[in-house]
Amino acid sequence: MNVAVENKIDELTRALHNVTVLQEQNQTAQYRLERKEQSWEEINRHGSRLFDRLLSCWHKDRQMGLLFEDNKQEFWRFQQQNKYALEEEKEQLMADNRVLVDKEEAYHYERRKLMMDGEL
């Protein structure tokens, strides 16, 4: 094998290592996002129960009931905004992961090809 081919193989090996590091970071980010989603769902359940309890207690005072109903609607809008933000973050992480897998496959292919060509 000539020096140029060996250098290229070393370069591809370093690139593969970098991709592996990025994949590990992506996996960690996905895990954190899952934990964030679980916490978010728990907060939403508690918030919904709280508003339901408040509305059931203040049904005699119309003005207070309307205030709680408005706050419940605002809470719902906030829930939806966060839901979409979490979904977008999840989709971005998945897209990044696909890109990294594609890069890894390309680097492996190119390195194998160079190794086979160098043996000839």
Rosetta constraint file for C-alpha pairs under 8 A:
AtomPair CA 1 CA 5 HARMONIC 6.54 0.50
AtomPair CA 1 CA 6 HARMONIC 6.77 0.50
AtomPair CA 1 CA 118 HARMONIC 4.79 0.50
AtomPair CA 1 CA 119 HARMONIC 6.38 0.50
AtomPair CA 2 CA 6 HARMONIC 6.40 0.50
AtomPair CA 2 CA 118 HARMONIC 7.23 0.50
AtomPair CA 3 CA 7 HARMONIC 6.04 0.50
AtomPair CA 4 CA 8 HARMONIC 6.17 0.50
AtomPair CA 5 CA 9 HARMONIC 6.13 0.50
AtomPair CA 5 CA 114 HARMONIC 6.68 0.50
AtomPair CA 5 CA 115 HARMONIC 7.96 0.50
AtomPair CA 5 CA 118 HARMONIC 6.85 0.50
AtomPair CA 6 CA 10 HARMONIC 6.14 0.50
AtomPair CA 7 CA 11 HARMONIC 6.08 0.50
AtomPair CA 8 CA 12 HARMONIC 6.17 0.50
AtomPair CA 9 CA 13 HARMONIC 6.12 0.50
AtomPair CA 9 CA 111 HARMONIC 5.70 0.50
AtomPair CA 9 CA 114 HARMONIC 6.99 0.50
AtomPair CA 9 CA 115 HARMONIC 7.56 0.50
AtomPair CA 10 CA 14 HARMONIC 6.26 0.50
AtomPair CA 11 CA 15 HARMONIC 6.22 0.50
AtomPair CA 12 CA 16 HARMONIC 6.06 0.50
AtomPair CA 12 CA 107 HARMONIC 6.07 0.50
AtomPair CA 12 CA 108 HARMONIC 7.91 0.50
AtomPair CA 12 CA 110 HARMONIC 7.92 0.50
AtomPair CA 12 CA 111 HARMONIC 6.38 0.50
AtomPair CA 13 CA 17 HARMONIC 6.25 0.50
AtomPair CA 13 CA 107 HARMONIC 7.98 0.50
AtomPair CA 13 CA 111 HARMONIC 7.78 0.50
AtomPair CA 14 CA 18 HARMONIC 6.25 0.50
AtomPair CA 15 CA 19 HARMONIC 6.20 0.50
AtomPair CA 15 CA 107 HARMONIC 7.48 0.50
AtomPair CA 16 CA 20 HARMONIC 6.16 0.50
AtomPair CA 16 CA 104 HARMONIC 6.11 0.50
AtomPair CA 16 CA 107 HARMONIC 6.53 0.50
AtomPair CA 16 CA 108 HARMONIC 7.67 0.50
AtomPair CA 17 CA 21 HARMONIC 6.30 0.50
AtomPair CA 18 CA 22 HARMONIC 6.25 0.50
AtomPair CA 19 CA 23 HARMONIC 6.06 0.50
AtomPair CA 19 CA 100 HARMONIC 6.31 0.50
AtomPair CA 19 CA 103 HARMONIC 7.48 0.50
AtomPair CA 19 CA 104 HARMONIC 6.50 0.50
AtomPair CA 20 CA 24 HARMONIC 6.23 0.50
AtomPair CA 20 CA 104 HARMONIC 7.99 0.50
AtomPair CA 21 CA 25 HARMONIC 6.32 0.50
AtomPair CA 22 CA 26 HARMONIC 6.08 0.50
AtomPair CA 22 CA 100 HARMONIC 7.61 0.50
AtomPair CA 23 CA 27 HARMONIC 6.07 0.50
AtomPair CA 23 CA 97 HARMONIC 6.68 0.50
AtomPair CA 23 CA 100 HARMONIC 6.66 0.50
AtomPair CA 24 CA 28 HARMONIC 6.17 0.50
AtomPair CA 25 CA 29 HARMONIC 6.16 0.50
AtomPair CA 26 CA 30 HARMONIC 6.16 0.50
AtomPair CA 26 CA 93 HARMONIC 6.65 0.50
AtomPair CA 26 CA 96 HARMONIC 7.66 0.50
AtomPair CA 26 CA 97 HARMONIC 6.72 0.50
AtomPair CA 27 CA 31 HARMONIC 6.23 0.50
AtomPair CA 28 CA 32 HARMONIC 6.23 0.50
AtomPair CA 29 CA 33 HARMONIC 6.08 0.50
AtomPair CA 29 CA 93 HARMONIC 7.67 0.50
AtomPair CA 30 CA 34 HARMONIC 6.22 0.50
AtomPair CA 30 CA 90 HARMONIC 7.23 0.50
AtomPair CA 30 CA 93 HARMONIC 6.80 0.50
AtomPair CA 31 CA 35 HARMONIC 6.37 0.50
AtomPair CA 32 CA 36 HARMONIC 6.09 0.50
AtomPair CA 33 CA 37 HARMONIC 6.08 0.50
AtomPair CA 33 CA 86 HARMONIC 7.65 0.50
AtomPair CA 33 CA 90 HARMONIC 7.27 0.50
AtomPair CA 34 CA 38 HARMONIC 6.25 0.50
AtomPair CA 35 CA 39 HARMONIC 6.25 0.50
AtomPair CA 36 CA 40 HARMONIC 5.99 0.50
AtomPair CA 37 CA 41 HARMONIC 6.10 0.50
AtomPair CA 37 CA 86 HARMONIC 7.26 0.50
AtomPair CA 38 CA 42 HARMONIC 6.29 0.50
AtomPair CA 39 CA 43 HARMONIC 6.16 0.50
AtomPair CA 40 CA 44 HARMONIC 6.16 0.50
AtomPair CA 41 CA 45 HARMONIC 6.23 0.50
AtomPair CA 42 CA 46 HARMONIC 6.28 0.50
AtomPair CA 43 CA 47 HARMONIC 5.97 0.50
AtomPair CA 44 CA 48 HARMONIC 5.99 0.50
AtomPair CA 44 CA 79 HARMONIC 7.17 0.50
AtomPair CA 45 CA 49 HARMONIC 6.19 0.50
AtomPair CA 46 CA 50 HARMONIC 6.08 0.50
AtomPair CA 47 CA 51 HARMONIC 6.27 0.50
AtomPair CA 48 CA 52 HARMONIC 6.18 0.50
AtomPair CA 48 CA 72 HARMONIC 7.80 0.50
AtomPair CA 49 CA 53 HARMONIC 6.11 0.50
AtomPair CA 50 CA 54 HARMONIC 6.10 0.50
AtomPair CA 51 CA 55 HARMONIC 5.98 0.50
AtomPair CA 51 CA 68 HARMONIC 7.08 0.50
AtomPair CA 51 CA 69 HARMONIC 7.99 0.50
AtomPair CA 51 CA 72 HARMONIC 6.22 0.50
AtomPair CA 52 CA 56 HARMONIC 6.17 0.50
AtomPair CA 53 CA 57 HARMONIC 6.25 0.50
AtomPair CA 54 CA 58 HARMONIC 6.17 0.50
AtomPair CA 54 CA 68 HARMONIC 7.19 0.50
AtomPair CA 55 CA 59 HARMONIC 6.02 0.50
AtomPair CA 55 CA 65 HARMONIC 5.96 0.50
AtomPair CA 55 CA 68 HARMONIC 6.46 0.50
AtomPair CA 55 CA 69 HARMONIC 7.26 0.50
AtomPair CA 58 CA 62 HARMONIC 7.58 0.50
AtomPair CA 58 CA 64 HARMONIC 6.43 0.50
AtomPair CA 58 CA 65 HARMONIC 5.53 0.50
AtomPair CA 59 CA 65 HARMONIC 5.74 0.50
AtomPair CA 60 CA 65 HARMONIC 7.79 0.50
AtomPair CA 61 CA 65 HARMONIC 6.09 0.50
AtomPair CA 62 CA 66 HARMONIC 6.15 0.50
AtomPair CA 63 CA 67 HARMONIC 6.29 0.50
AtomPair CA 64 CA 68 HARMONIC 6.22 0.50
AtomPair CA 65 CA 69 HARMONIC 6.06 0.50
AtomPair CA 66 CA 70 HARMONIC 6.08 0.50
AtomPair CA 67 CA 71 HARMONIC 6.23 0.50
AtomPair CA 68 CA 72 HARMONIC 6.01 0.50
AtomPair CA 69 CA 73 HARMONIC 6.28 0.50
AtomPair CA 70 CA 74 HARMONIC 6.28 0.50
AtomPair CA 71 CA 75 HARMONIC 6.06 0.50
AtomPair CA 72 CA 76 HARMONIC 6.18 0.50
AtomPair CA 73 CA 77 HARMONIC 6.29 0.50
AtomPair CA 74 CA 78 HARMONIC 6.19 0.50
AtomPair CA 75 CA 79 HARMONIC 6.12 0.50
AtomPair CA 76 CA 80 HARMONIC 6.28 0.50
AtomPair CA 77 CA 81 HARMONIC 6.24 0.50
AtomPair CA 78 CA 82 HARMONIC 6.24 0.50
AtomPair CA 79 CA 83 HARMONIC 6.01 0.50
AtomPair CA 80 CA 84 HARMONIC 6.21 0.50
AtomPair CA 81 CA 85 HARMONIC 6.22 0.50
AtomPair CA 82 CA 86 HARMONIC 6.06 0.50
AtomPair CA 83 CA 87 HARMONIC 6.19 0.50
AtomPair CA 84 CA 88 HARMONIC 6.09 0.50
AtomPair CA 85 CA 89 HARMONIC 6.16 0.50
AtomPair CA 86 CA 90 HARMONIC 6.11 0.50
AtomPair CA 87 CA 91 HARMONIC 6.13 0.50
AtomPair CA 88 CA 92 HARMONIC 6.10 0.50
AtomPair CA 89 CA 93 HARMONIC 6.22 0.50
AtomPair CA 90 CA 94 HARMONIC 6.21 0.50
AtomPair CA 91 CA 95 HARMONIC 6.11 0.50
AtomPair CA 92 CA 96 HARMONIC 6.07 0.50
AtomPair CA 93 CA 97 HARMONIC 6.08 0.50
AtomPair CA 94 CA 98 HARMONIC 6.26 0.50
AtomPair CA 95 CA 99 HARMONIC 6.32 0.50
AtomPair CA 96 CA 100 HARMONIC 6.25 0.50
AtomPair CA 97 CA 101 HARMONIC 6.18 0.50
AtomPair CA 98 CA 102 HARMONIC 6.17 0.50
AtomPair CA 99 CA 103 HARMONIC 6.19 0.50
AtomPair CA 100 CA 104 HARMONIC 6.08 0.50
AtomPair CA 101 CA 105 HARMONIC 6.19 0.50
AtomPair CA 102 CA 106 HARMONIC 6.18 0.50
AtomPair CA 103 CA 107 HARMONIC 6.11 0.50
AtomPair CA 104 CA 108 HARMONIC 6.14 0.50
AtomPair CA 105 CA 109 HARMONIC 6.07 0.50
AtomPair CA 106 CA 110 HARMONIC 6.10 0.50
AtomPair CA 107 CA 111 HARMONIC 6.00 0.50
AtomPair CA 108 CA 112 HARMONIC 6.09 0.50
AtomPair CA 109 CA 113 HARMONIC 6.11 0.50
AtomPair CA 110 CA 114 HARMONIC 6.16 0.50
AtomPair CA 111 CA 115 HARMONIC 6.14 0.50
AtomPair CA 112 CA 116 HARMONIC 6.11 0.50
AtomPair CA 113 CA 117 HARMONIC 6.02 0.50
AtomPair CA 114 CA 118 HARMONIC 5.88 0.50
AtomPair CA 115 CA 119 HARMONIC 6.37 0.50
AtomPair CA 116 CA 120 HARMONIC 6.80 0.50
